[in-house]
Amino acid sequence: MDIQRFMKKPHVKLAVIVSILLLAAFLLWFVFGKGVGEECSDNWDCFGFGTFCIQTRAQPYRYCTTTCDDDSDCPDGFKCLRQPMLNRRDMSLKVKDICVPLQPVPL
């Protein structure tokens, strides 16, 4: 099949454009996403798969965190602790091991 003739088809052009836009959005998220411990407003602010935005009673604001198995999974200044988490969609309570700061995270 001739590649130039194939690329002239409208649905192929659309698929290529959408793919490029999705790749660009992912790269922007990868570059500008916030790491564990940084302030966030929702899960999309946090960089990487498995990271999410939470607020605990010990912190005055929401911050990015991630799940962990032990302290070595967390960055310096964080500890892996079992925390109750409220799922706001169905109001269920779950318990997860997450990275939490040893000291309140400064703004």
Biopython code that builds the backbone (N, CA, C, O; Angstrom):
import numpy as np
from Bio.PDB.StructureBuilder import StructureBuilder

atoms = [
    (1, "MET", "N", (0.840, -1.178, 0.000)),
    (1, "MET", "CA", (0.000, 0.000, 0.000)),
    (1, "MET", "C", (0.886, 1.242, 0.000)),
    (1, "MET", "O", (1.887, 1.299, 0.714)),
    (2, "ASP", "N", (0.519, 2.215, -0.787)),
    (2, "ASP", "CA", (1.258, 3.470, -0.890)),
    (2, "ASP", "C", (0.988, 4.321, 0.348)),
    (2, "ASP", "O", (-0.164, 4.646, 0.634)),
    (3, "ILE", "N", (2.038, 4.682, 1.082)),
    (3, "ILE", "CA", (1.888, 5.402, 2.350)),
    (3, "ILE", "C", (1.331, 6.809, 2.139)),
    (3, "ILE", "O", (0.556, 7.293, 2.964)),
    (4, "GLN", "N", (1.712, 7.466, 1.053)),
    (4, "GLN", "CA", (1.212, 8.820, 0.810)),
    (4, "GLN", "C", (-0.293, 8.807, 0.537)),
    (4, "GLN", "O", (-1.018, 9.682, 1.010)),
    (5, "ARG", "N", (-0.752, 7.834, -0.209)),
    (5, "ARG", "CA", (-2.192, 7.735, -0.479)),
    (5, "ARG", "C", (-2.940, 7.361, 0.792)),
    (5, "ARG", "O", (-4.052, 7.835, 1.025)),
    (6, "PHE", "N", (-2.334, 6.515, 1.611)),
    (6, "PHE", "CA", (-2.945, 6.102, 2.870)),
    (6, "PHE", "C", (-3.082, 7.304, 3.812)),
    (6, "PHE", "O", (-4.113, 7.457, 4.467)),
    (7, "MET", "N", (-2.056, 8.154, 3.884)),
    (7, "MET", "CA", (-2.073, 9.308, 4.785)),
    (7, "MET", "C", (-3.039, 10.402, 4.328)),
    (7, "MET", "O", (-3.400, 11.265, 5.127)),
    (8, "LYS", "N", (-3.457, 10.386, 3.086)),
    (8, "LYS", "CA", (-4.393, 11.402, 2.579)),
    (8, "LYS", "C", (-5.830, 11.122, 3.003)),
    (8, "LYS", "O", (-6.693, 11.988, 2.863)),
    (9, "LYS", "N", (-6.094, 9.940, 3.514)),
    (9, "LYS", "CA", (-7.454, 9.618, 3.949)),
    (9, "LYS", "C", (-7.774, 10.428, 5.204)),
    (9, "LYS", "O", (-6.945, 10.507, 6.110)),
    (10, "PRO", "N", (-8.977, 11.037, 5.272)),
    (10, "PRO", "CA", (-9.324, 11.925, 6.397)),
    (10, "PRO", "C", (-9.267, 11.235, 7.761)),
    (10, "PRO", "O", (-8.793, 11.831, 8.728)),
    (11, "HIS", "N", (-9.738, 9.999, 7.854)),
    (11, "HIS", "CA", (-9.742, 9.340, 9.160)),
    (11, "HIS", "C", (-8.327, 9.014, 9.639)),
    (11, "HIS", "O", (-8.077, 8.967, 10.844)),
    (12, "VAL", "N", (-7.421, 8.795, 8.725)),
    (12, "VAL", "CA", (-6.035, 8.532, 9.097)),
    (12, "VAL", "C", (-5.389, 9.821, 9.605)),
    (12, "VAL", "O", (-4.666, 9.808, 10.600)),
    (13, "LYS", "N", (-5.654, 10.934, 8.915)),
    (13, "LYS", "CA", (-5.128, 12.230, 9.362)),
    (13, "LYS", "C", (-5.641, 12.558, 10.758)),
    (13, "LYS", "O", (-4.882, 13.010, 11.615)),
    (14, "LEU", "N", (-6.922, 12.332, 10.979)),
    (14, "LEU", "CA", (-7.513, 12.612, 12.285)),
    (14, "LEU", "C", (-6.872, 11.740, 13.373)),
    (14, "LEU", "O", (-6.570, 12.226, 14.463)),
    (15, "ALA", "N", (-6.668, 10.469, 13.077)),
    (15, "ALA", "CA", (-6.057, 9.564, 14.045)),
    (15, "ALA", "C", (-4.625, 9.998, 14.369)),
    (15, "ALA", "O", (-4.207, 9.920, 15.524)),
    (16, "VAL", "N", (-3.882, 10.448, 13.381)),
    (16, "VAL", "CA", (-2.512, 10.905, 13.604)),
    (16, "VAL", "C", (-2.515, 12.170, 14.455)),
    (16, "VAL", "O", (-1.716, 12.287, 15.383)),
    (17, "ILE", "N", (-3.400, 13.118, 14.156)),
    (17, "ILE", "CA", (-3.482, 14.367, 14.915)),
    (17, "ILE", "C", (-3.873, 14.094, 16.366)),
    (17, "ILE", "O", (-3.273, 14.654, 17.283)),
    (18, "VAL", "N", (-4.862, 13.248, 16.578)),
    (18, "VAL", "CA", (-5.289, 12.910, 17.940)),
    (18, "VAL", "C", (-4.158, 12.224, 18.699)),
    (18, "VAL", "O", (-3.940, 12.515, 19.875)),
    (19, "SER", "N", (-3.451, 11.337, 18.054)),
    (19, "SER", "CA", (-2.322, 10.646, 18.700)),
    (19, "SER", "C", (-1.230, 11.631, 19.102)),
    (19, "SER", "O", (-0.667, 11.527, 20.192)),
    (20, "ILE", "N", (-0.935, 12.573, 18.235)),
    (20, "ILE", "CA", (0.094, 13.573, 18.549)),
    (20, "ILE", "C", (-0.354, 14.438, 19.719)),
    (20, "ILE", "O", (0.450, 14.733, 20.603)),
    (21, "LEU", "N", (-1.626, 14.853, 19.747)),
    (21, "LEU", "CA", (-2.135, 15.667, 20.847)),
    (21, "LEU", "C", (-2.112, 14.908, 22.170)),
    (21, "LEU", "O", (-1.762, 15.481, 23.202)),
    (22, "LEU", "N", (-2.475, 13.642, 22.153)),
    (22, "LEU", "CA", (-2.424, 12.834, 23.373)),
    (22, "LEU", "C", (-0.991, 12.660, 23.872)),
    (22, "LEU", "O", (-0.731, 12.729, 25.073)),
    (23, "LEU", "N", (-0.086, 12.439, 22.963)),
    (23, "LEU", "CA", (1.324, 12.311, 23.331)),
    (23, "LEU", "C", (1.838, 13.622, 23.930)),
    (23, "LEU", "O", (2.566, 13.607, 24.922)),
    (24, "ALA", "N", (1.464, 14.745, 23.335)),
    (24, "ALA", "CA", (1.885, 16.054, 23.856)),
    (24, "ALA", "C", (1.313, 16.287, 25.258)),
    (24, "ALA", "O", (2.018, 16.778, 26.140)),
    (25, "ALA", "N", (0.042, 15.936, 25.465)),
    (25, "ALA", "CA", (-0.576, 16.102, 26.789)),
    (25, "ALA", "C", (0.134, 15.235, 27.823)),
    (25, "ALA", "O", (0.385, 15.687, 28.941)),
    (26, "PHE", "N", (0.458, 14.011, 27.467)),
    (26, "PHE", "CA", (1.172, 13.117, 28.389)),
    (26, "PHE", "C", (2.547, 13.679, 28.720)),
    (26, "PHE", "O", (2.960, 13.650, 29.879)),
    (27, "LEU", "N", (3.256, 14.185, 27.728)),
    (27, "LEU", "CA", (4.588, 14.739, 27.977)),
    (27, "LEU", "C", (4.515, 15.975, 28.872)),
    (27, "LEU", "O", (5.365, 16.159, 29.744)),
    (28, "LEU", "N", (3.509, 16.821, 28.664)),
    (28, "LEU", "CA", (3.335, 17.993, 29.526)),
    (28, "LEU", "C", (3.059, 17.561, 30.965)),
    (28, "LEU", "O", (3.608, 18.133, 31.907)),
    (29, "TRP", "N", (2.211, 16.558, 31.129)),
    (29, "TRP", "CA", (1.901, 16.043, 32.471)),
    (29, "TRP", "C", (3.156, 15.465, 33.103)),
    (29, "TRP", "O", (3.406, 15.655, 34.294)),
    (30, "PHE", "N", (3.945, 14.758, 32.302)),
    (30, "PHE", "CA", (5.179, 14.134, 32.781)),
    (30, "PHE", "C", (6.185, 15.197, 33.225)),
    (30, "PHE", "O", (6.841, 15.035, 34.254)),
    (31, "VAL", "N", (6.310, 16.270, 32.463)),
    (31, "VAL", "CA", (7.293, 17.312, 32.755)),
    (31, "VAL", "C", (6.830, 18.230, 33.884)),
    (31, "VAL", "O", (7.621, 18.580, 34.760)),
    (32, "PHE", "N", (5.548, 18.623, 33.870)),
    (32, "PHE", "CA", (5.066, 19.629, 34.810)),
    (32, "PHE", "C", (4.272, 19.064, 35.977)),
    (32, "PHE", "O", (3.828, 19.824, 36.837)),
    (33, "GLY", "N", (4.080, 17.745, 36.029)),
    (33, "GLY", "CA", (3.355, 17.141, 37.135)),
    (33, "GLY", "C", (4.124, 17.292, 38.443)),
    (33, "GLY", "O", (5.349, 17.409, 38.441)),
    (34, "LYS", "N", (3.411, 17.290, 39.538)),
    (34, "LYS", "CA", (4.028, 17.500, 40.850)),
    (34, "LYS", "C", (4.388, 16.159, 41.476)),
    (34, "LYS", "O", (3.692, 15.163, 41.283)),
    (35, "GLY", "N", (5.469, 16.149, 42.217)),
    (35, "GLY", "CA", (5.953, 14.935, 42.854)),
    (35, "GLY", "C", (5.369, 14.746, 44.242)),
    (35, "GLY", "O", (4.617, 15.587, 44.735)),
    (36, "VAL", "N", (5.722, 13.635, 44.863)),
    (36, "VAL", "CA", (5.246, 13.309, 46.207)),
    (36, "VAL", "C", (5.638, 14.425, 47.169)),
    (36, "VAL", "O", (6.800, 14.827, 47.231)),
    (37, "GLY", "N", (4.651, 14.922, 47.920)),
    (37, "GLY", "CA", (4.878, 15.970, 48.897)),
    (37, "GLY", "C", (4.554, 17.365, 48.408)),
    (37, "GLY", "O", (4.454, 18.294, 49.210)),
    (38, "GLU", "N", (4.389, 17.530, 47.108)),
    (38, "GLU", "CA", (4.088, 18.857, 46.574)),
    (38, "GLU", "C", (2.588, 19.136, 46.648)),
    (38, "GLU", "O", (1.767, 18.222, 46.574)),
    (39, "GLU", "N", (2.252, 20.409, 46.796)),
    (39, "GLU", "CA", (0.855, 20.827, 46.918)),
    (39, "GLU", "C", (0.096, 20.527, 45.626)),
    (39, "GLU", "O", (0.637, 20.668, 44.529)),
    (40, "CYS", "N", (-1.161, 20.112, 45.769)),
    (40, "CYS", "CA", (-1.996, 19.781, 44.616)),
    (40, "CYS", "C", (-3.445, 20.159, 44.906)),
    (40, "CYS", "O", (-3.822, 20.404, 46.052)),
    (41, "SER", "N", (-4.242, 20.200, 43.850)),
    (41, "SER", "CA", (-5.672, 20.445, 44.033)),
    (41, "SER", "C", (-6.497, 19.230, 43.645)),
    (41, "SER", "O", (-7.609, 19.055, 44.143)),
    (42, "ASP", "N", (-5.967, 18.384, 42.758)),
    (42, "ASP", "CA", (-6.643, 17.133, 42.404)),
    (42, "ASP", "C", (-5.609, 16.129, 41.884)),
    (42, "ASP", "O", (-4.431, 16.457, 41.745)),
    (43, "ASN", "N", (-6.058, 14.914, 41.600)),
    (43, "ASN", "CA", (-5.144, 13.833, 41.203)),
    (43, "ASN", "C", (-4.378, 14.134, 39.921)),
    (43, "ASN", "O", (-3.265, 13.640, 39.744)),
    (44, "TRP", "N", (-4.949, 14.932, 39.024)),
    (44, "TRP", "CA", (-4.287, 15.239, 37.754)),
    (44, "TRP", "C", (-3.054, 16.107, 37.950)),
    (44, "TRP", "O", (-2.191, 16.163, 37.073)),
    (45, "ASP", "N", (-2.962, 16.783, 39.088)),
    (45, "ASP", "CA", (-1.775, 17.602, 39.362)),
    (45, "ASP", "C", (-0.554, 16.748, 39.668)),
    (45, "ASP", "O", (0.576, 17.203, 39.484)),
    (46, "CYS", "N", (-0.757, 15.536, 40.125)),
    (46, "CYS", "CA", (0.336, 14.694, 40.607)),
    (46, "CYS", "C", (0.968, 13.906, 39.462)),
    (46, "CYS", "O", (0.270, 13.362, 38.606)),
    (47, "PHE", "N", (2.300, 13.854, 39.463)),
    (47, "PHE", "CA", (3.059, 13.179, 38.417)),
    (47, "PHE", "C", (3.099, 11.678, 38.638)),
    (47, "PHE", "O", (3.264, 11.206, 39.763)),
    (48, "GLY", "N", (2.949, 10.948, 37.571)),
    (48, "GLY", "CA", (3.183, 9.511, 37.603)),
    (48, "GLY", "C", (1.946, 8.683, 37.877)),
    (48, "GLY", "O", (0.953, 9.164, 38.423)),
    (49, "PHE", "N", (2.034, 7.438, 37.487)),
    (49, "PHE", "CA", (0.935, 6.506, 37.712)),
    (49, "PHE", "C", (0.978, 6.046, 39.157)),
    (49, "PHE", "O", (2.051, 5.758, 39.688)),
    (50, "GLY", "N", (-0.174, 5.975, 39.790)),
    (50, "GLY", "CA", (-0.239, 5.537, 41.174)),
    (50, "GLY", "C", (-0.092, 6.661, 42.179)),
    (50, "GLY", "O", (-0.164, 6.418, 43.383)),
    (51, "THR", "N", (0.112, 7.891, 41.712)),
    (51, "THR", "CA", (0.152, 9.025, 42.634)),
    (51, "THR", "C", (-1.231, 9.656, 42.683)),
    (51, "THR", "O", (-1.991, 9.594, 41.717)),
    (52, "PHE", "N", (-1.542, 10.257, 43.804)),
    (52, "PHE", "CA", (-2.845, 10.898, 43.960)),
    (52, "PHE", "C", (-2.748, 12.017, 44.976)),
    (52, "PHE", "O", (-1.781, 12.103, 45.733)),
    (53, "CYS", "N", (-3.750, 12.865, 44.989)),
    (53, "CYS", "CA", (-3.778, 14.060, 45.824)),
    (53, "CYS", "C", (-4.644, 13.789, 47.055)),
    (53, "CYS", "O", (-5.791, 13.359, 46.927)),
    (54, "ILE", "N", (-4.096, 14.041, 48.248)),
    (54, "ILE", "CA", (-4.853, 13.805, 49.484)),
    (54, "ILE", "C", (-4.682, 14.969, 50.447)),
    (54, "ILE", "O", (-3.815, 15.822, 50.261)),
    (55, "GLN", "N", (-5.506, 14.993, 51.462)),
    (55, "GLN", "CA", (-5.313, 15.900, 52.583)),
    (55, "GLN", "C", (-5.523, 15.108, 53.855)),
    (55, "GLN", "O", (-6.519, 14.402, 54.005)),
    (56, "THR", "N", (-4.581, 15.230, 54.761)),
    (56, "THR", "CA", (-4.693, 14.567, 56.052)),
    (56, "THR", "C", (-4.896, 15.629, 57.127)),
    (56, "THR", "O", (-4.700, 16.818, 56.876)),
    (57, "ARG", "N", (-5.274, 15.211, 58.283)),
    (57, "ARG", "CA", (-5.477, 16.163, 59.380)),
    (57, "ARG", "C", (-4.187, 16.871, 59.764)),
    (57, "ARG", "O", (-4.215, 18.008, 60.235)),
    (58, "ALA", "N", (-3.064, 16.207, 59.567)),
    (58, "ALA", "CA", (-1.768, 16.780, 59.957)),
    (58, "ALA", "C", (-1.277, 17.843, 58.971)),
    (58, "ALA", "O", (-0.370, 18.609, 59.297)),
    (59, "GLN", "N", (-1.856, 17.898, 57.778)),
    (59, "GLN", "CA", (-1.399, 18.837, 56.756)),
    (59, "GLN", "C", (-2.440, 19.933, 56.531)),
    (59, "GLN", "O", (-3.637, 19.649, 56.481)),
    (60, "PRO", "N", (-1.999, 21.171, 56.397)),
    (60, "PRO", "CA", (-2.941, 22.266, 56.184)),
    (60, "PRO", "C", (-3.446, 22.371, 54.742)),
    (60, "PRO", "O", (-4.326, 23.183, 54.456)),
    (61, "TYR", "N", (-2.907, 21.571, 53.848)),
    (61, "TYR", "CA", (-3.310, 21.618, 52.445)),
    (61, "TYR", "C", (-3.199, 20.228, 51.834)),
    (61, "TYR", "O", (-2.666, 19.310, 52.456)),
    (62, "ARG", "N", (-3.707, 20.078, 50.609)),
    (62, "ARG", "CA", (-3.638, 18.804, 49.892)),
    (62, "ARG", "C", (-2.243, 18.642, 49.291)),
    (62, "ARG", "O", (-1.623, 19.622, 48.879)),
    (63, "TYR", "N", (-1.750, 17.394, 49.243)),
    (63, "TYR", "CA", (-0.439, 17.127, 48.669)),
    (63, "TYR", "C", (-0.445, 15.797, 47.928)),
    (63, "TYR", "O", (-1.285, 14.934, 48.181)),
    (64, "CYS", "N", (0.505, 15.644, 47.008)),
    (64, "CYS", "CA", (0.632, 14.415, 46.221)),
    (64, "CYS", "C", (1.293, 13.335, 47.068)),
    (64, "CYS", "O", (2.223, 13.604, 47.828)),
    (65, "THR", "N", (0.801, 12.120, 46.923)),
    (65, "THR", "CA", (1.413, 10.973, 47.586)),
    (65, "THR", "C", (1.255, 9.752, 46.694)),
    (65, "THR", "O", (0.687, 9.830, 45.605)),
    (66, "THR", "N", (1.763, 8.630, 47.171)),
    (66, "THR", "CA", (1.672, 7.388, 46.424)),
    (66, "THR", "C", (1.559, 6.225, 47.403)),
    (66, "THR", "O", (1.856, 6.371, 48.589)),
    (67, "THR", "N", (1.135, 5.086, 46.906)),
    (67, "THR", "CA", (1.069, 3.905, 47.758)),
    (67, "THR", "C", (2.478, 3.338, 47.941)),
    (67, "THR", "O", (3.384, 3.617, 47.155)),
    (68, "CYS", "N", (2.641, 2.536, 48.995)),
    (68, "CYS", "CA", (3.965, 1.997, 49.305)),
    (68, "CYS", "C", (3.811, 0.648, 50.015)),
    (68, "CYS", "O", (2.745, 0.314, 50.531)),
    (69, "ASP", "N", (4.895, -0.106, 50.025)),
    (69, "ASP", "CA", (4.956, -1.356, 50.780)),
    (69, "ASP", "C", (5.784, -1.195, 52.046)),
    (69, "ASP", "O", (5.503, -1.810, 53.075)),
    (70, "ASP", "N", (6.819, -0.349, 51.951)),
    (70, "ASP", "CA", (7.647, -0.051, 53.122)),
    (70, "ASP", "C", (8.293, 1.317, 52.921)),
    (70, "ASP", "O", (8.105, 1.956, 51.886)),
    (71, "ASP", "N", (9.058, 1.762, 53.923)),
    (71, "ASP", "CA", (9.650, 3.102, 53.900)),
    (71, "ASP", "C", (10.567, 3.339, 52.703)),
    (71, "ASP", "O", (10.717, 4.477, 52.258)),
    (72, "SER", "N", (11.177, 2.288, 52.180)),
    (72, "SER", "CA", (12.099, 2.460, 51.051)),
    (72, "SER", "C", (11.375, 2.877, 49.767)),
    (72, "SER", "O", (12.013, 3.357, 48.829)),
    (73, "ASP", "N", (10.057, 2.701, 49.715)),
    (73, "ASP", "CA", (9.272, 3.115, 48.548)),
    (73, "ASP", "C", (8.978, 4.613, 48.557)),
    (73, "ASP", "O", (8.508, 5.156, 47.558)),
    (74, "CYS", "N", (9.249, 5.283, 49.678)),
    (74, "CYS", "CA", (8.923, 6.700, 49.842)),
    (74, "CYS", "C", (10.188, 7.554, 49.712)),
    (74, "CYS", "O", (11.290, 7.084, 49.996)),
    (75, "PRO", "N", (10.024, 8.817, 49.280)),
    (75, "PRO", "CA", (11.188, 9.702, 49.199)),
    (75, "PRO", "C", (11.682, 10.096, 50.589)),
    (75, "PRO", "O", (11.015, 9.833, 51.590)),
    (76, "ASP", "N", (12.849, 10.724, 50.643)),
    (76, "ASP", "CA", (13.402, 11.204, 51.914)),
    (76, "ASP", "C", (12.411, 12.133, 52.595)),
    (76, "ASP", "O", (11.764, 12.956, 51.947)),
    (77, "GLY", "N", (12.302, 11.989, 53.915)),
    (77, "GLY", "CA", (11.382, 12.829, 54.676)),
    (77, "GLY", "C", (9.968, 12.283, 54.738)),
    (77, "GLY", "O", (9.081, 12.926, 55.301)),
    (78, "PHE", "N", (9.742, 11.100, 54.165)),
    (78, "PHE", "CA", (8.426, 10.467, 54.165)),
    (78, "PHE", "C", (8.527, 9.077, 54.753)),
    (78, "PHE", "O", (9.585, 8.448, 54.721)),
    (79, "LYS", "N", (7.431, 8.609, 55.282)),
    (79, "LYS", "CA", (7.363, 7.280, 55.885)),
    (79, "LYS", "C", (6.131, 6.571, 55.338)),
    (79, "LYS", "O", (5.110, 7.205, 55.073)),
    (80, "CYS", "N", (6.227, 5.271, 55.173)),
    (80, "CYS", "CA", (5.099, 4.469, 54.704)),
    (80, "CYS", "C", (4.210, 4.139, 55.904)),
    (80, "CYS", "O", (4.631, 3.436, 56.823)),
    (81, "LEU", "N", (2.990, 4.648, 55.888)),
    (81, "LEU", "CA", (2.055, 4.421, 56.992)),
    (81, "LEU", "C", (0.701, 3.981, 56.466)),
    (81, "LEU", "O", (0.267, 4.390, 55.389)),
    (82, "ARG", "N", (0.045, 3.137, 57.252)),
    (82, "ARG", "CA", (-1.314, 2.698, 56.926)),
    (82, "ARG", "C", (-2.273, 3.818, 57.326)),
    (82, "ARG", "O", (-2.303, 4.245, 58.480)),
    (83, "GLN", "N", (-3.059, 4.288, 56.349)),
    (83, "GLN", "CA", (-3.964, 5.418, 56.570)),
    (83, "GLN", "C", (-5.370, 5.078, 56.084)),
    (83, "GLN", "O", (-5.523, 4.452, 55.034)),
    (84, "PRO", "N", (-6.394, 5.479, 56.828)),
    (84, "PRO", "CA", (-7.759, 5.337, 56.311)),
    (84, "PRO", "C", (-7.987, 6.372, 55.218)),
    (84, "PRO", "O", (-7.591, 7.529, 55.356)),
    (85, "MET", "N", (-8.614, 5.957, 54.150)),
    (85, "MET", "CA", (-8.882, 6.846, 53.020)),
    (85, "MET", "C", (-10.373, 6.797, 52.704)),
    (85, "MET", "O", (-10.953, 5.718, 52.587)),
    (86, "LEU", "N", (-10.987, 7.964, 52.566)),
    (86, "LEU", "CA", (-12.405, 8.050, 52.226)),
    (86, "LEU", "C", (-12.539, 8.172, 50.719)),
    (86, "LEU", "O", (-12.001, 9.099, 50.113)),
    (87, "ASN", "N", (-13.256, 7.237, 50.117)),
    (87, "ASN", "CA", (-13.555, 7.308, 48.694)),
    (87, "ASN", "C", (-14.787, 8.195, 48.540)),
    (87, "ASN", "O", (-15.889, 7.809, 48.931)),
    (88, "ARG", "N", (-14.600, 9.373, 47.976)),
    (88, "ARG", "CA", (-15.703, 10.341, 47.888)),
    (88, "ARG", "C", (-16.775, 9.936, 46.888)),
    (88, "ARG", "O", (-17.891, 10.453, 46.946)),
    (89, "ARG", "N", (-16.466, 9.032, 45.980)),
    (89, "ARG", "CA", (-17.481, 8.600, 45.005)),
    (89, "ARG", "C", (-18.597, 7.811, 45.678)),
    (89, "ARG", "O", (-19.778, 8.088, 45.470)),
    (90, "ASP", "N", (-18.209, 6.818, 46.492)),
    (90, "ASP", "CA", (-19.237, 5.983, 47.123)),
    (90, "ASP", "C", (-19.212, 6.079, 48.650)),
    (90, "ASP", "O", (-19.894, 5.320, 49.339)),
    (91, "MET", "N", (-18.407, 7.036, 49.177)),
    (91, "MET", "CA", (-18.311, 7.287, 50.614)),
    (91, "MET", "C", (-17.876, 6.058, 51.408)),
    (91, "MET", "O", (-18.234, 5.907, 52.576)),
    (92, "SER", "N", (-17.104, 5.183, 50.768)),
    (92, "SER", "CA", (-16.587, 4.009, 51.475)),
    (92, "SER", "C", (-15.226, 4.331, 52.078)),
    (92, "SER", "O", (-14.494, 5.184, 51.577)),
    (93, "LEU", "N", (-14.910, 3.652, 53.135)),
    (93, "LEU", "CA", (-13.637, 3.846, 53.819)),
    (93, "LEU", "C", (-12.708, 2.693, 53.464)),
    (93, "LEU", "O", (-13.062, 1.525, 53.630)),
    (94, "LYS", "N", (-11.522, 3.027, 52.976)),
    (94, "LYS", "CA", (-10.520, 2.027, 52.627)),
    (94, "LYS", "C", (-9.261, 2.334, 53.411)),
    (94, "LYS", "O", (-9.033, 3.476, 53.809)),
    (95, "VAL", "N", (-8.457, 1.335, 53.630)),
    (95, "VAL", "CA", (-7.183, 1.531, 54.314)),
    (95, "VAL", "C", (-6.078, 1.230, 53.310)),
    (95, "VAL", "O", (-6.062, 0.177, 52.673)),
    (96, "LYS", "N", (-5.147, 2.188, 53.183)),
    (96, "LYS", "CA", (-4.034, 2.033, 52.245)),
    (96, "LYS", "C", (-2.739, 2.385, 52.942)),
    (96, "LYS", "O", (-2.718, 3.202, 53.862)),
    (97, "ASP", "N", (-1.652, 1.761, 52.497)),
    (97, "ASP", "CA", (-0.315, 2.159, 52.926)),
    (97, "ASP", "C", (0.141, 3.247, 51.957)),
    (97, "ASP", "O", (0.271, 2.999, 50.758)),
    (98, "ILE", "N", (0.384, 4.459, 52.477)),
    (98, "ILE", "CA", (0.791, 5.574, 51.644)),
    (98, "ILE", "C", (1.997, 6.275, 52.250)),
    (98, "ILE", "O", (2.280, 6.133, 53.440)),
    (99, "CYS", "N", (2.701, 7.029, 51.422)),
    (99, "CYS", "CA", (3.827, 7.836, 51.883)),
    (99, "CYS", "C", (3.290, 9.108, 52.528)),
    (99, "CYS", "O", (2.587, 9.890, 51.888)),
    (100, "VAL", "N", (3.624, 9.306, 53.795)),
    (100, "VAL", "CA", (3.205, 10.516, 54.512)),
    (100, "VAL", "C", (4.460, 11.215, 55.035)),
    (100, "VAL", "O", (5.445, 10.558, 55.371)),
    (101, "PRO", "N", (4.421, 12.551, 55.103)),
    (101, "PRO", "CA", (5.593, 13.284, 55.577)),
    (101, "PRO", "C", (5.849, 13.062, 57.048)),
    (101, "PRO", "O", (4.910, 12.937, 57.834)),
    (102, "LEU", "N", (7.122, 13.012, 57.428)),
    (102, "LEU", "CA", (7.485, 12.886, 58.838)),
    (102, "LEU", "C", (7.191, 14.181, 59.577)),
    (102, "LEU", "O", (6.827, 14.160, 60.753)),
    (103, "GLN", "N", (7.347, 15.303, 58.895)),
    (103, "GLN", "CA", (7.044, 16.637, 59.423)),
    (103, "GLN", "C", (6.001, 17.259, 58.507)),
    (103, "GLN", "O", (5.914, 16.872, 57.342)),
    (104, "PRO", "N", (5.203, 18.211, 58.992)),
    (104, "PRO", "CA", (4.284, 18.902, 58.079)),
    (104, "PRO", "C", (5.068, 19.507, 56.907)),
    (104, "PRO", "O", (6.119, 20.119, 57.094)),
    (105, "VAL", "N", (4.536, 19.322, 55.711)),
    (105, "VAL", "CA", (5.215, 19.797, 54.504)),
    (105, "VAL", "C", (5.056, 21.308, 54.416)),
    (105, "VAL", "O", (3.928, 21.800, 54.408)),
    (106, "PRO", "N", (6.163, 22.067, 54.348)),
    (106, "PRO", "CA", (6.045, 23.515, 54.244)),
    (106, "PRO", "C", (5.527, 23.932, 52.869)),
    (106, "PRO", "O", (5.776, 23.251, 51.874)),
    (107, "LEU", "N", (4.821, 25.028, 52.817)),
    (107, "LEU", "CA", (4.316, 25.523, 51.531)),
    (107, "LEU", "C", (5.396, 26.134, 50.717)),
    (107, "LEU", "O", (5.143, 26.600, 49.606)),
]
sb = StructureBuilder()
sb.init_structure("model")
sb.init_model(0)
sb.init_chain("A")
sb.init_seg("    ")
for serial, (resi, resn, name, xyz) in enumerate(atoms, 1):
    if name == "N":
        sb.init_residue(resn, " ", resi, " ")
    sb.init_atom(name, np.array(xyz, "f"), 0.0, 1.0, " ", f" {name:<3s}", serial, name[0])
structure = sb.get_structure()
